[in-house]
Amino acid sequence: MDTQVTVRAEDLGALLQKVEALTGEVQALTRQMEAQRRSQQAVEELVQDLTPVFNQAFKKVVVELAEVDGQFTLEEWVHLAKRALANTYRYNTLMDQLESALDLLSEVDKLSKPVFHAAVLTASQLERKGYFTFAQEGLRLADRVVTEFTEADVRALGDNIVTILRTVKNMTQPDIMALANNAVDQLHEPEPPAQEASVWSLLRELNDPKVRQGMARLLRVLKTLSNQPESPRPN
């Protein structure tokens, strides 16, 4: 005798939903396992590729360390590692400063190129104008001064430099320079004939007010020179 089981539609729908959810979870787990398998496979391939490299590097390290065998101990290595870890902040600061210095050098290099070009151009112009030749002759003149004058002469010059400068200042006044220029022009004039240089001619010239004024000025200068105290001549 057959037994017929009746399932309600609501229960059947709930059962189908659970089956679908379970199927989705199984598929998600399957994908995760496949991803893990691929990742593990990639790691295994990477290990296989790097193993010869590590072996070669290890052999190289062993050979290099063999040259310094006995010159260090494990304690020293440990102490060095501790110091390196303890000074990590200093290393980072040092690297920051080094990067800043490199950036500064880069900027200075960019700025130095036009400055160097301008300096070369200026030096070329100075050379064409003769500044370098003038400086060379100035050095030669300074060398002659050093060889011709003694230390006592230089000390005496320093003691009297104010008086010398004041004298030069007075001599370069416009009226003094004009007087000196006129005197030099007269010295360049041709010599007067013999008849104009006779005693009577000179006496007639004394009637000229300008001649008398000039002689009075000359006599005043001579009087000033005679009033100066005598100083011993340097040896």
C-alpha positions as a Markdown table, in Angstrom:
| # | Residue | x | y | z |
|---|---|---|---|---|
| 1 | Met | 0.0 | 0.0 | 0.0 |
| 2 | Asp | 1.6 | 3.3 | -1.1 |
| 3 | Thr | 1.9 | 6.2 | 1.4 |
| 4 | Gln | 1.6 | 9.7 | -0.1 |
| 5 | Val | 3.4 | 12.6 | 1.7 |
| 6 | Thr | 2.0 | 15.9 | 1.3 |
| 7 | Val | 4.4 | 19.0 | 1.5 |
| 8 | Arg | 3.0 | 22.4 | 1.8 |
| 9 | Ala | 4.1 | 25.1 | -0.7 |
| 10 | Glu | 5.4 | 27.4 | 2.0 |
| 11 | Asp | 7.7 | 24.6 | 3.4 |
| 12 | Leu | 8.9 | 23.7 | -0.1 |
| 13 | Gly | 9.9 | 27.3 | -0.8 |
| 14 | Ala | 11.7 | 27.7 | 2.4 |
| 15 | Leu | 13.6 | 24.4 | 1.7 |
| 16 | Leu | 14.6 | 25.6 | -1.7 |
| 17 | Gln | 15.9 | 28.9 | -0.3 |
| 18 | Lys | 18.1 | 27.0 | 2.2 |
| 19 | Val | 19.4 | 24.8 | -0.5 |
| 20 | Glu | 20.3 | 27.8 | -2.6 |
| 21 | Ala | 22.0 | 29.5 | 0.3 |
| 22 | Leu | 24.0 | 26.4 | 1.1 |
| 23 | Thr | 24.9 | 26.1 | -2.6 |
| 24 | Gly | 26.2 | 29.7 | -2.5 |
| 25 | Glu | 28.2 | 29.1 | 0.6 |
| 26 | Val | 29.8 | 26.0 | -1.0 |
| 27 | Gln | 30.6 | 28.0 | -4.1 |
| 28 | Ala | 32.2 | 30.8 | -2.0 |
| 29 | Leu | 34.3 | 28.3 | -0.1 |
| 30 | Thr | 35.3 | 26.7 | -3.4 |
| 31 | Arg | 36.5 | 30.1 | -4.7 |
| 32 | Gln | 38.4 | 30.8 | -1.6 |
| 33 | Met | 40.1 | 27.5 | -1.7 |
| 34 | Glu | 41.0 | 28.0 | -5.3 |
| 35 | Ala | 42.4 | 31.5 | -4.5 |
| 36 | Gln | 44.4 | 30.0 | -1.7 |
| 37 | Arg | 45.7 | 27.3 | -3.9 |
| 38 | Arg | 46.7 | 29.8 | -6.6 |
| 39 | Ser | 48.4 | 32.0 | -3.9 |
| 40 | Gln | 50.2 | 29.0 | -2.4 |
| 41 | Gln | 51.3 | 27.9 | -5.9 |
| 42 | Ala | 52.6 | 31.5 | -6.6 |
| 43 | Val | 54.5 | 31.4 | -3.3 |
| 44 | Glu | 56.0 | 28.0 | -4.1 |
| 45 | Glu | 57.1 | 29.2 | -7.6 |
| 46 | Leu | 58.6 | 32.3 | -6.1 |
| 47 | Val | 60.5 | 30.2 | -3.5 |
| 48 | Gln | 61.7 | 28.0 | -6.3 |
| 49 | Asp | 62.9 | 31.0 | -8.3 |
| 50 | Leu | 64.6 | 32.6 | -5.3 |
| 51 | Thr | 66.2 | 29.6 | -3.9 |
| 52 | Pro | 69.2 | 29.6 | -6.4 |
| 53 | Val | 69.6 | 33.3 | -5.8 |
| 54 | Phe | 69.6 | 32.9 | -2.0 |
| 55 | Asn | 72.1 | 30.0 | -2.3 |
| 56 | Gln | 74.4 | 32.0 | -4.5 |
| 57 | Ala | 74.1 | 35.0 | -2.1 |
| 58 | Phe | 74.7 | 32.8 | 0.9 |
| 59 | Lys | 77.9 | 31.4 | -0.7 |
| 60 | Lys | 79.1 | 34.9 | -1.5 |
| 61 | Val | 78.5 | 36.0 | 2.1 |
| 62 | Val | 80.3 | 33.0 | 3.4 |
| 63 | Val | 83.3 | 33.8 | 1.2 |
| 64 | Glu | 83.3 | 37.5 | 2.2 |
| 65 | Leu | 83.0 | 36.7 | 5.9 |
| 66 | Ala | 85.8 | 34.2 | 5.7 |
| 67 | Glu | 88.2 | 37.0 | 4.9 |
| 68 | Val | 87.3 | 38.7 | 8.3 |
| 69 | Asp | 87.0 | 35.5 | 10.3 |
| 70 | Gly | 88.2 | 36.1 | 13.9 |
| 71 | Gln | 87.9 | 39.9 | 13.6 |
| 72 | Phe | 84.4 | 40.1 | 15.1 |
| 73 | Thr | 82.3 | 38.1 | 17.6 |
| 74 | Leu | 78.6 | 37.4 | 17.8 |
| 75 | Glu | 78.2 | 39.7 | 20.7 |
| 76 | Glu | 79.6 | 42.5 | 18.6 |
| 77 | Trp | 77.1 | 41.8 | 15.9 |
| 78 | Val | 74.3 | 41.8 | 18.4 |
| 79 | His | 75.5 | 45.0 | 20.0 |
| 80 | Leu | 75.8 | 46.6 | 16.5 |
| 81 | Ala | 72.2 | 45.5 | 15.6 |
| 82 | Lys | 70.9 | 46.9 | 18.9 |
| 83 | Arg | 72.6 | 50.2 | 18.3 |
| 84 | Ala | 71.3 | 50.3 | 14.7 |
| 85 | Leu | 67.7 | 49.7 | 16.0 |
| 86 | Ala | 68.1 | 52.3 | 18.8 |
| 87 | Asn | 69.3 | 55.0 | 16.4 |
| 88 | Thr | 66.7 | 54.4 | 13.7 |
| 89 | Tyr | 65.3 | 57.9 | 14.3 |
| 90 | Arg | 68.7 | 59.5 | 13.9 |
| 91 | Tyr | 69.2 | 57.6 | 10.7 |
| 92 | Asn | 65.9 | 58.8 | 9.4 |
| 93 | Thr | 66.8 | 62.4 | 10.4 |
| 94 | Leu | 70.1 | 62.0 | 8.7 |
| 95 | Met | 68.5 | 60.8 | 5.5 |
| 96 | Asp | 66.1 | 63.8 | 5.6 |
| 97 | Gln | 69.0 | 66.2 | 6.0 |
| 98 | Leu | 70.8 | 64.5 | 3.2 |
| 99 | Glu | 67.8 | 64.8 | 0.9 |
| 100 | Ser | 67.5 | 68.4 | 1.9 |
| 101 | Ala | 71.2 | 69.0 | 1.1 |
| 102 | Leu | 70.8 | 67.3 | -2.3 |
| 103 | Asp | 67.8 | 69.4 | -3.1 |
| 104 | Leu | 69.8 | 72.5 | -2.1 |
| 105 | Leu | 72.7 | 71.5 | -4.2 |
| 106 | Ser | 70.4 | 71.0 | -7.1 |
| 107 | Glu | 68.9 | 74.5 | -6.7 |
| 108 | Val | 72.4 | 76.0 | -6.3 |
| 109 | Asp | 73.5 | 74.2 | -9.4 |
| 110 | Lys | 70.6 | 75.7 | -11.3 |
| 111 | Leu | 71.4 | 79.2 | -10.0 |
| 112 | Ser | 75.2 | 78.9 | -10.4 |
| 113 | Lys | 75.0 | 78.4 | -14.1 |
| 114 | Pro | 73.6 | 81.9 | -15.0 |
| 115 | Val | 75.8 | 83.4 | -12.3 |
| 116 | Phe | 78.9 | 81.8 | -13.7 |
| 117 | His | 77.9 | 82.9 | -17.2 |
| 118 | Ala | 77.4 | 86.5 | -16.0 |
| 119 | Ala | 80.8 | 86.3 | -14.1 |
| 120 | Val | 82.6 | 85.1 | -17.3 |
| 121 | Leu | 81.0 | 87.8 | -19.4 |
| 122 | Thr | 81.9 | 90.5 | -16.8 |
| 123 | Ala | 85.5 | 89.2 | -16.6 |
| 124 | Ser | 85.7 | 89.3 | -20.4 |
| 125 | Gln | 84.5 | 92.9 | -20.5 |
| 126 | Leu | 87.0 | 93.9 | -17.8 |
| 127 | Glu | 89.8 | 92.3 | -19.7 |
| 128 | Arg | 88.9 | 94.2 | -22.9 |
| 129 | Lys | 88.8 | 97.5 | -20.9 |
| 130 | Gly | 92.2 | 96.8 | -19.4 |
| 131 | Tyr | 91.3 | 96.3 | -15.8 |
| 132 | Phe | 93.4 | 93.2 | -15.4 |
| 133 | Thr | 96.4 | 94.9 | -17.0 |
| 134 | Phe | 95.9 | 97.9 | -14.7 |
| 135 | Ala | 95.7 | 95.6 | -11.7 |
| 136 | Gln | 98.9 | 93.8 | -12.8 |
| 137 | Glu | 100.7 | 97.1 | -13.0 |
| 138 | Gly | 99.3 | 98.1 | -9.7 |
| 139 | Leu | 100.7 | 95.0 | -8.1 |
| 140 | Arg | 104.1 | 95.8 | -9.7 |
| 141 | Leu | 103.9 | 99.3 | -8.3 |
| 142 | Ala | 103.0 | 98.0 | -4.8 |
| 143 | Asp | 106.0 | 95.6 | -5.0 |
| 144 | Arg | 108.3 | 98.6 | -5.7 |
| 145 | Val | 106.8 | 100.5 | -2.8 |
| 146 | Val | 107.4 | 97.5 | -0.5 |
| 147 | Thr | 111.0 | 97.1 | -1.6 |
| 148 | Glu | 111.8 | 100.9 | -1.6 |
| 149 | Phe | 110.3 | 101.8 | 1.8 |
| 150 | Thr | 111.2 | 100.5 | 5.2 |
| 151 | Glu | 109.0 | 99.7 | 8.1 |
| 152 | Ala | 109.9 | 103.0 | 9.7 |
| 153 | Asp | 108.9 | 104.9 | 6.6 |
| 154 | Val | 105.5 | 103.2 | 6.6 |
| 155 | Arg | 105.1 | 103.9 | 10.3 |
| 156 | Ala | 105.9 | 107.6 | 9.7 |
| 157 | Leu | 103.5 | 107.7 | 6.8 |
| 158 | Gly | 100.8 | 106.3 | 9.1 |
| 159 | Asp | 101.5 | 108.9 | 11.7 |
| 160 | Asn | 101.3 | 111.8 | 9.2 |
| 161 | Ile | 98.5 | 110.4 | 7.0 |
| 162 | Val | 95.9 | 112.9 | 8.3 |
| 163 | Thr | 98.2 | 115.8 | 7.5 |
| 164 | Ile | 99.0 | 114.4 | 4.1 |
| 165 | Leu | 95.4 | 114.0 | 3.2 |
| 166 | Arg | 94.5 | 117.4 | 4.4 |
| 167 | Thr | 97.3 | 118.8 | 2.3 |
| 168 | Val | 96.1 | 116.9 | -0.7 |
| 169 | Lys | 92.6 | 118.1 | -0.1 |
| 170 | Asn | 93.8 | 121.7 | 0.0 |
| 171 | Met | 95.9 | 121.3 | -3.1 |
| 172 | Thr | 93.0 | 119.9 | -5.1 |
| 173 | Gln | 90.7 | 122.9 | -4.4 |
| 174 | Pro | 89.5 | 124.5 | -7.7 |
| 175 | Asp | 91.4 | 127.8 | -7.2 |
| 176 | Ile | 94.7 | 126.0 | -6.5 |
| 177 | Met | 94.2 | 123.6 | -9.4 |
| 178 | Ala | 93.4 | 126.6 | -11.7 |
| 179 | Leu | 96.5 | 128.5 | -10.5 |
| 180 | Ala | 98.7 | 125.4 | -11.0 |
| 181 | Asn | 97.2 | 124.8 | -14.5 |
| 182 | Asn | 97.9 | 128.4 | -15.5 |
| 183 | Ala | 101.5 | 128.2 | -14.2 |
| 184 | Val | 102.1 | 125.0 | -16.2 |
| 185 | Asp | 100.7 | 126.5 | -19.3 |
| 186 | Gln | 103.0 | 129.5 | -18.9 |
| 187 | Leu | 106.0 | 127.1 | -18.5 |
| 188 | His | 105.0 | 125.5 | -21.8 |
| 189 | Glu | 105.0 | 128.8 | -23.6 |
| 190 | Pro | 108.1 | 129.7 | -25.7 |
| 191 | Glu | 110.9 | 131.6 | -23.9 |
| 192 | Pro | 110.7 | 135.4 | -24.3 |
| 193 | Pro | 113.3 | 137.2 | -26.4 |
| 194 | Ala | 116.4 | 138.4 | -24.6 |
| 195 | Gln | 115.3 | 142.1 | -24.9 |
| 196 | Glu | 112.1 | 141.3 | -23.0 |
| 197 | Ala | 114.1 | 139.7 | -20.2 |
| 198 | Ser | 116.3 | 142.7 | -19.4 |
| 199 | Val | 116.3 | 144.5 | -16.1 |
| 200 | Trp | 114.4 | 147.5 | -17.4 |
| 201 | Ser | 111.8 | 145.3 | -19.0 |
| 202 | Leu | 111.3 | 143.5 | -15.7 |
| 203 | Leu | 111.1 | 146.8 | -13.9 |
| 204 | Arg | 108.4 | 148.0 | -16.3 |
| 205 | Glu | 106.5 | 144.8 | -15.6 |
| 206 | Leu | 106.3 | 145.8 | -12.0 |
| 207 | Asn | 103.9 | 148.6 | -13.0 |
| 208 | Asp | 101.4 | 145.9 | -13.9 |
| 209 | Pro | 99.0 | 145.3 | -10.8 |
| 210 | Lys | 98.7 | 141.6 | -11.6 |
| 211 | Val | 102.5 | 141.2 | -11.5 |
| 212 | Arg | 102.7 | 143.0 | -8.2 |
| 213 | Gln | 99.9 | 140.9 | -6.8 |
| 214 | Gly | 101.6 | 137.7 | -7.9 |
| 215 | Met | 104.9 | 138.8 | -6.4 |
| 216 | Ala | 103.1 | 139.7 | -3.1 |
| 217 | Arg | 101.6 | 136.2 | -3.1 |
| 218 | Leu | 105.0 | 134.6 | -3.8 |
| 219 | Leu | 106.6 | 136.6 | -1.0 |
| 220 | Arg | 103.9 | 135.6 | 1.4 |
| 221 | Val | 104.5 | 131.9 | 0.5 |
| 222 | Leu | 108.3 | 132.4 | 1.0 |
| 223 | Lys | 107.7 | 134.0 | 4.3 |
| 224 | Thr | 105.5 | 131.1 | 5.4 |
| 225 | Leu | 108.2 | 128.6 | 4.4 |
| 226 | Ser | 110.8 | 130.5 | 6.4 |
| 227 | Asn | 108.6 | 130.4 | 9.5 |
| 228 | Gln | 108.5 | 126.6 | 9.6 |
| 229 | Pro | 110.6 | 125.0 | 12.3 |
| 230 | Glu | 113.5 | 122.9 | 11.1 |
| 231 | Ser | 113.1 | 119.2 | 11.5 |
| 232 | Pro | 115.9 | 116.6 | 11.4 |
| 233 | Arg | 116.2 | 114.9 | 8.1 |
| 234 | Pro | 115.6 | 111.1 | 8.2 |
| 235 | Asn | 118.7 | 108.9 | 7.8 |
